[in-house]
């Protein structure tokens, strides 16, 4: 039957079976017990839509639309929980209107322990605007990164409904790490991980998440390349490098801890003469690269980096 014939493009994405498709593209609702049941039950439909996209590609977009509606439900439920008014004050005509979704989000993020969610909500806001107000009708399918967007929504929803003590702890950790990690943001360091050592020029950003006994420090690293012209001008872009600590200790000279596989990992100052020469050569070559080429690289690299962070959080934080 035509409804059960796989789309004929999956081999282009390295997908050779339904099982491989499910493992790559289907996002299930991983929610903790404090997330309202209405949300977790509604999310089942999102997973079904993603699964059936194996046979009909436009169902990716339908799954994404359903996930957006669930996000709106979550925001309104959280607003009610916080005793925020869902409606605007009456106007001169005595009329009242529902607050726009993102007005509610801004009010939620004014609450101290939820303020760290603002950057993630801003990303979700842009995603929603692009979906709800396209310049023209189109079908994005796998190119819309529906699965990545939906993982972001799941992570935000889980964070929204953490208990107040958990939110306070998380918020304090994020503020503390911003201070402790700042000295490692720019400069020459070595990263030891996965049995190898590479030189890095600091990092771009970090995320910290904790739930019950799961603590995750994710850092988006900037490796120090010796092929500056190839990377920035010839646009032979490497994939982003994300490292994840499950346990960590930060001091003036290093960040040390354990990775997701239970192996030791560290970032530390390693200013040996040869390393310094490599670092100076790198910066000299980089100074000759145009700002446009540098910005193009970082714009290209940061998007998959953020999606990879959300995937790691989704798979490793919520049990």
Secondary structure in CASP SS format (residue, H / E / C, confidence):
PFRMAT SS
TARGET T0000
AUTHOR 0000-0000-0000
METHOD secondary structure of the structure
MODEL  1
X C 1.00
X H 1.00
X H 1.00
X H 1.00
X C 1.00
X C 1.00
X C 1.00
X C 1.00
X C 1.00
X H 1.00
X H 1.00
X H 1.00
X H 1.00
X C 1.00
X C 1.00
X C 1.00
X C 1.00
X H 1.00
X H 1.00
X H 1.00
X H 1.00
X H 1.00
X H 1.00
X H 1.00
X H 1.00
X C 1.00
X C 1.00
X C 1.00
X C 1.00
X C 1.00
X C 1.00
X C 1.00
X C 1.00
X C 1.00
X C 1.00
X C 1.00
X H 1.00
X H 1.00
X H 1.00
X H 1.00
X H 1.00
X H 1.00
X H 1.00
X H 1.00
X H 1.00
X H 1.00
X H 1.00
X H 1.00
X H 1.00
X H 1.00
X H 1.00
X H 1.00
X C 1.00
X C 1.00
X C 1.00
X C 1.00
X C 1.00
X C 1.00
X H 1.00
X H 1.00
X H 1.00
X H 1.00
X H 1.00
X H 1.00
X H 1.00
X H 1.00
X H 1.00
X H 1.00
X H 1.00
X H 1.00
X H 1.00
X H 1.00
X H 1.00
X H 1.00
X H 1.00
X H 1.00
X H 1.00
X H 1.00
X H 1.00
X H 1.00
X H 1.00
X C 1.00
X C 1.00
X C 1.00
X C 1.00
X C 1.00
X E 1.00
X C 1.00
X C 1.00
X C 1.00
X C 1.00
X C 1.00
X C 1.00
X C 1.00
X C 1.00
X C 1.00
X C 1.00
X E 1.00
X C 1.00
X C 1.00
X H 1.00
X H 1.00
X H 1.00
X H 1.00
X H 1.00
X H 1.00
X H 1.00
X H 1.00
X H 1.00
X C 1.00
X C 1.00
X H 1.00
X H 1.00
X H 1.00
X H 1.00
X H 1.00
X H 1.00
X H 1.00
X H 1.00
X H 1.00
X H 1.00
X H 1.00
X H 1.00
X H 1.00
X H 1.00
X H 1.00
X H 1.00
X H 1.00
X H 1.00
X H 1.00
X H 1.00
X H 1.00
X C 1.00
X C 1.00
X C 1.00
X C 1.00
X C 1.00
X C 1.00
X C 1.00
X C 1.00
X H 1.00
X H 1.00
X H 1.00
X H 1.00
X C 1.00
X H 1.00
X H 1.00
X H 1.00
X H 1.00
X H 1.00
X H 1.00
X H 1.00
X H 1.00
X H 1.00
X H 1.00
X H 1.00
X H 1.00
X H 1.00
X H 1.00
X H 1.00
X C 1.00
X C 1.00
X C 1.00
X H 1.00
X H 1.00
X H 1.00
X H 1.00
X H 1.00
X H 1.00
X H 1.00
X H 1.00
X H 1.00
X H 1.00
X H 1.00
X H 1.00
X H 1.00
X H 1.00
X H 1.00
X H 1.00
X H 1.00
X H 1.00
X H 1.00
X H 1.00
X H 1.00
X C 1.00
X C 1.00
X C 1.00
X C 1.00
X E 1.00
X E 1.00
X E 1.00
X E 1.00
X E 1.00
X C 1.00
X C 1.00
X E 1.00
X E 1.00
X E 1.00
X E 1.00
X E 1.00
X E 1.00
X E 1.00
X E 1.00
X E 1.00
X E 1.00
X E 1.00
X E 1.00
X E 1.00
X E 1.00
X E 1.00
X E 1.00
X C 1.00
X C 1.00
X E 1.00
X E 1.00
X E 1.00
X E 1.00
X E 1.00
X E 1.00
X E 1.00
X E 1.00
X E 1.00
X E 1.00
X C 1.00
X C 1.00
X C 1.00
X C 1.00
X H 1.00
X H 1.00
X H 1.00
X H 1.00
X H 1.00
X C 1.00
X C 1.00
X C 1.00
X C 1.00
X C 1.00
X C 1.00
X C 1.00
X C 1.00
X E 1.00
X E 1.00
X E 1.00
X E 1.00
X E 1.00
X C 1.00
X E 1.00
X E 1.00
X E 1.00
X E 1.00
X C 1.00
X C 1.00
X C 1.00
X E 1.00
X E 1.00
X E 1.00
X E 1.00
X E 1.00
X C 1.00
X C 1.00
X C 1.00
X C 1.00
X C 1.00
X E 1.00
X E 1.00
X E 1.00
X E 1.00
X E 1.00
X C 1.00
X C 1.00
X C 1.00
X C 1.00
X H 1.00
X H 1.00
X H 1.00
X H 1.00
X H 1.00
X H 1.00
X H 1.00
X H 1.00
X H 1.00
X H 1.00
X H 1.00
X H 1.00
X H 1.00
X H 1.00
X C 1.00
X C 1.00
X C 1.00
X C 1.00
X H 1.00
X H 1.00
X H 1.00
X H 1.00
X H 1.00
X H 1.00
X H 1.00
X H 1.00
X H 1.00
X H 1.00
X H 1.00
X H 1.00
X H 1.00
X H 1.00
X H 1.00
X H 1.00
X H 1.00
X H 1.00
X H 1.00
X H 1.00
X H 1.00
X H 1.00
X H 1.00
X H 1.00
X H 1.00
X H 1.00
X C 1.00
X C 1.00
X C 1.00
END
